[in-house]
Amino acid sequence: MNREVFTWVAVLWIPLLFFVSPGYGALVEAEVALSSQSAAGGHEFEELNPDEVTTEWNDTYLFSGREDALKELESLKKRSEEINETFRPEFENLTGPVLLDYIETEKEFSKSFAILYIYAYTQLSKNVNDQSFAALLADSQDLITAYSKANSFTTVKLTSLSKEEWDRLFSEEPGLEVYRPYLEARYMRFAGHRVMSESQAAYLADLENQRMKLETEALSEITNNVTMAGNITLENGEEFQVNSQSYFTLLTKDPVRENRKKCYEKRFYHLKNESDSMASIYSEKTRLDDIAARELNYTDFYEYALCSAYLNSTQIDEMNTVFKERKGVFEDYNEFRKNKLGVEKLRPYDLMLQLADQSDKNYTYIESLQEIQKSYSRMDPIFNEIFLETVTGNFIDVYPDPEHGKQPGGYCFELCAVKSPALIFLNYNGLIRDQKTITHELGHGIYSYLMGNSVDYLYCSYQIYEAEVPSTFNEELFVDQVVENSDRDTAIMVLSDQIVDYQNYFTRQPMITEFEYKAHQLCAENGTVSGDDLNAIWTNVSKEYRSDSVEYYLEESGEDSAEWAYINHIYFTNNYYTFNYAVSKAISLALFKQYKEDPETFNKNYIAYLSAGSTIPPEEKLKKYFGIEINRQLFEDAMDVVELRIRQLEELDSEENQPKCESATQSLNIYSGSFWVMPLLK
């Protein structure tokens, strides 16, 4: 999971990159540059020492404790006032040297604020009921709101400048040239959506504060209520509590279909009971979203989201069209799953079960790390170095603890402000799927670390779909590693799980975005909406994407689904988050083709791509290093890969007498036409 804390053009730009997954970093810029010159296969690969692995955060290098953080909060309040007093008069007759001084002053402020915000947020994630850190996070949000109001004169001024005025400023101060891409991305391109006055900026800052508070409230409700469905009695008589973690664990591991059915139904109806309360939060959120977007001359928040991401509605419409038209690609896989499970009709509680002789098999955290590390063996050496630094340095909080308020899910918070490995948040249950979650979040961490040690802090930002590319690419590395080197049963399990993920990326994630868009429209028309209203939207949108070979509850009982209620992403301040997963996965598959063709050239380009940050606009960067464009063909190619993966899975399953996937090393090395072809395993 990736997430970037949202800020309006009217608000202080702070690259708080929160992906949706402690000493000072030992690697430095020189090492990054040196490593990127190494051949992928010509280096000594340091293996993980299990005795050095850590499983909890130790972020005392950020703050020694809450009291220390509170002192920094007060210090930042004073610095905010000083910035206003210093630069307000100087912006009346702005010069190049003054602008340079302002940029560098604001940069240092944003670094300090980022550290404070990350500390507050991550501590609260460990226990959403810890009121002391809830208050610290709220105070941090209030601080940035106050700062945005006090210093909004800078945004009003800079978004109003003509090309001639910008040229004058650059000519007056040569030192500004290094910040030209930042100024273009931050101010110049938003001239048509600029804040017209300080009073309007203050209004927007207040709206943003309310949106942040609603997000915090929603995530707390999801943790404490929405995902706590109650108890069921398993077939063996055991009482089983259905919560955010146990639900997915049971549906993934329990071979007893009746247990899975009870668990699914318990949450299905519980979500419906919670839907009215979550609809109340979501209705208010959508109202504030679109008010804020229209204040900046956008039709709605969807237009704002696409504009900010350097994308357009045509690209996303083409993507959704391809995925809807080709959803039938998954029917062969569903037939495969149905036959493996020996059922007449697939039900929702059949879709997650691991397809293995031992569906309840567990993997230790160490075993998972060792398998993940192997997948990096042909990548640039810096991948392994960052991996080792992260997993042994108290940068990952590993195990679930829902009983004590630990937030569900996983994320990664970058630490570019201190050039350190990222903080990764997990809820590890020992499933094969958890291994992909780890490498997914490590992809975010590798990206942010390379960027943070390669470019100026102001360029440590990127669009959501860019942030997801290294994570979804990491997943392909992992699957490739397992298929090439594991026993047949494990390979089938991992390939099957990967195809389930393709369904998730290419149907469910775009579906969530369409749900958000229609929910925003309904809220705009009616004001407050009910849980039933949103349940109906979710159900109707899902019909366009879901498989015809799965029997859903709504056909049987006529009831709508409230599955939307527990999805964290729809409550984020940066709306329409999830379509980015589909875009990124399609890009990752195209990148994987290039990796398999020529690892050495790919590694050189990939390190440069990940290290560039926002010094280059996103689509321009993608085309420069890989020649890839975001268009219909990219998504068609992605669905071609899905078909090939399904064929590969079927072939694996048909060869019962071979204990190893002996020809898997050749499975991605033959190409045909515009995309690569995987020959069937022999």
Disulfide bonds with the S-S distance in Angstrom:
none
